[in-house]
Amino acid sequence: MEHLNKALMVLSATLLLMAPLLMASDPDPLQDFCVADLNGKPSVNGYACQPSSSAGDEFLFSTKIASGGDPLANPNGSNVTELDVNEWPGVNTLGVSMNRVDFAPGGTNPPHIHPRATEVGMVTRGELLVGIIGTLDSGNRYYSKVVRAGETFVIPRGLMHFQFNVGKEPATMVVSFNSQNPGIIFVPLTLFGSSPPIPTPVLVKALRVDAEVVELLKSKFTGGY
């Protein structure tokens, strides 16, 4: 028994000494900034850094979402002005980015998913119906609220969601992400506009509709949004 106790003590001490190594990680930047070299090859979690001597003050500031695009330029009646690492190299390695979305009356930011980020948003003009759909764990529960100017909302990472302008005037929101490149999966476009297309029999079975309906929907999303 004494030998067993000694063996357990040695094992416990070894595990305690190893714990910091097993839990070691490096989630935070190791320098003041790392302005992305967009012409370089991306590494696992970001672009290579420009030499610090070539990074001016502009990497800390941006005016790109000071004005938005034309929400009538696409059938959705909304226009997204992105400010991820590709548009703002200064956020490289910082784990943050932003978007501005402008809506025409009746315009929508259609159901979509951000696979790599939680989203926090603020309506700055108008009023938007914000809808969030939970996973099967929640019974696919639908959460929704009309969010007005000055009010905020949060979208948990990976959940499908949308915004819809329910007002009679144009609306605008600004959102931020805890990722420099949150990614986006537009659900209708993914299903009916993938390249190459998802086989029609698969969608017929999954959606429980006739092949003609699937082909009609595919024709609507040819060429993307």
CORSUL-V581217 format. One record per pair of residues at least 4 apart in sequence whose C-alpha atoms are under 7 Angstrom apart, sorted by the first residue. I is the first residue (numbers start at 1). J is the second residue. D is the distance in whole Angstrom. If there is no record, write none. Layout:
i:j:d
I:J:D
I:J:D
This chain:
i:j:d
1:5:6
2:6:6
3:7:6
4:8:6
5:9:6
6:10:6
7:11:6
8:12:6
9:13:6
10:14:6
11:15:6
12:16:6
13:17:6
14:18:6
15:19:6
18:22:6
19:23:6
20:24:6
29:93:6
29:94:7
34:49:5
34:50:7
34:90:7
34:92:6
34:93:7
35:49:5
35:50:6
35:55:7
35:59:7
35:89:5
35:90:5
35:92:6
36:47:5
36:48:6
36:49:5
36:50:6
36:89:5
36:90:6
36:92:5
37:47:6
37:48:6
37:49:5
37:50:5
38:47:7
40:47:7
40:48:6
41:47:6
41:48:7
42:46:6
42:47:4
42:48:6
43:47:6
43:48:7
46:92:6
46:93:6
47:92:7
50:54:7
50:55:7
51:55:7
55:59:7
59:89:7
59:90:4
60:90:6
65:81:6
65:100:6
68:81:6
68:100:7
68:102:6
69:79:6
69:81:7
69:102:7
70:79:6
71:77:5
71:78:4
71:79:5
71:102:6
71:103:5
71:104:6
72:77:5
72:78:7
72:104:7
76:107:6
76:108:6
76:109:7
77:103:6
77:104:5
77:107:4
77:108:6
78:101:7
78:102:6
78:103:4
78:104:6
78:107:5
78:108:6
78:109:6
79:101:6
79:102:5
79:103:7
80:99:7
80:100:6
80:101:4
80:102:7
81:99:6
81:100:5
81:101:6
82:87:7
82:98:7
82:99:5
82:100:7
83:87:5
83:88:6
83:97:6
83:98:5
83:99:5
84:88:6
84:97:5
84:98:6
84:180:5
84:181:6
85:89:5
85:91:6
85:92:6
85:180:5
85:181:6
91:96:6
91:97:7
91:180:6
92:180:6
94:180:7
95:178:5
95:179:4
95:180:5
96:177:5
96:178:5
96:179:5
96:180:5
97:176:6
97:177:5
97:178:7
97:179:6
97:180:5
98:175:6
98:176:4
98:177:6
99:174:6
99:175:5
99:176:6
100:173:6
100:174:5
100:175:6
101:172:6
101:173:5
101:174:6
102:171:6
102:172:5
102:173:7
103:107:5
103:108:7
103:165:6
103:170:6
103:171:5
103:172:6
104:170:5
104:171:7
105:165:6
105:167:6
105:168:5
105:169:5
105:170:5
106:164:7
106:165:5
106:166:6
107:164:6
107:165:5
108:163:6
108:164:4
108:165:6
109:162:6
109:163:5
109:164:6
110:162:5
110:163:7
111:160:6
111:161:5
111:162:5
111:186:6
111:187:6
112:160:5
112:161:6
112:162:6
112:184:7
112:185:5
112:186:4
112:187:5
113:158:6
113:159:6
113:160:5
113:161:7
113:184:6
113:185:5
113:186:7
114:157:6
114:158:5
114:182:6
114:183:5
114:184:5
114:185:6
115:157:6
115:158:5
115:182:7
115:183:6
115:184:7
116:157:7
116:179:7
116:182:5
116:183:6
117:157:5
117:177:6
117:178:5
117:179:6
117:182:5
118:155:6
118:156:5
118:157:4
118:177:6
118:178:6
119:154:6
119:155:5
119:156:7
119:175:7
119:176:6
119:177:5
120:153:6
120:154:4
120:155:6
120:175:6
120:176:5
120:177:7
121:152:5
121:153:5
121:154:6
121:173:7
121:174:6
121:175:4
121:176:6
122:150:6
122:151:6
122:152:4
122:153:7
122:173:6
122:174:6
122:175:6
123:147:7
123:148:6
123:149:5
123:150:6
123:151:6
123:152:6
123:172:6
123:173:4
123:174:6
124:149:5
124:150:6
124:172:6
124:173:5
125:149:5
125:171:5
125:172:5
125:173:7
126:148:6
126:149:6
126:167:6
126:169:6
126:170:6
126:171:4
126:172:7
127:146:6
127:147:6
127:148:4
127:149:6
127:165:6
127:166:6
127:167:6
127:171:6
128:146:5
128:147:5
128:148:6
128:163:6
128:164:5
128:165:5
128:166:6
129:144:7
129:145:6
129:146:4
129:147:6
129:163:6
129:164:5
129:165:6
129:166:6
130:144:5
130:145:6
130:146:6
130:147:7
130:162:6
130:163:5
130:164:7
131:142:7
131:143:6
131:144:4
131:145:7
131:161:5
131:162:5
131:163:6
132:142:6
132:143:5
132:144:6
132:159:7
132:160:6
132:161:4
132:162:7
133:140:6
133:141:6
133:142:5
133:143:6
133:159:6
133:160:5
133:161:6
134:138:6
134:140:5
134:141:5
134:142:6
134:159:6
135:139:7
135:140:5
136:140:5
147:151:6
147:152:7
155:159:7
165:171:7
177:182:7
185:190:7
186:190:6
187:191:6
188:192:6
189:193:5
189:194:7
189:221:6
189:224:6
190:194:5
192:217:6
192:218:5
192:221:6
193:197:6
193:218:6
193:221:5
193:222:6
193:224:6
194:198:7
199:203:7
200:204:6
200:211:7
200:214:7
201:205:6
202:206:6
203:207:6
203:214:7
204:208:5
204:209:5
204:210:6
204:211:6
204:214:7
209:213:6
210:214:7
211:215:6
212:216:6
213:217:6
214:218:6
215:219:6
216:220:7
217:221:7
218:222:6
221:225:7
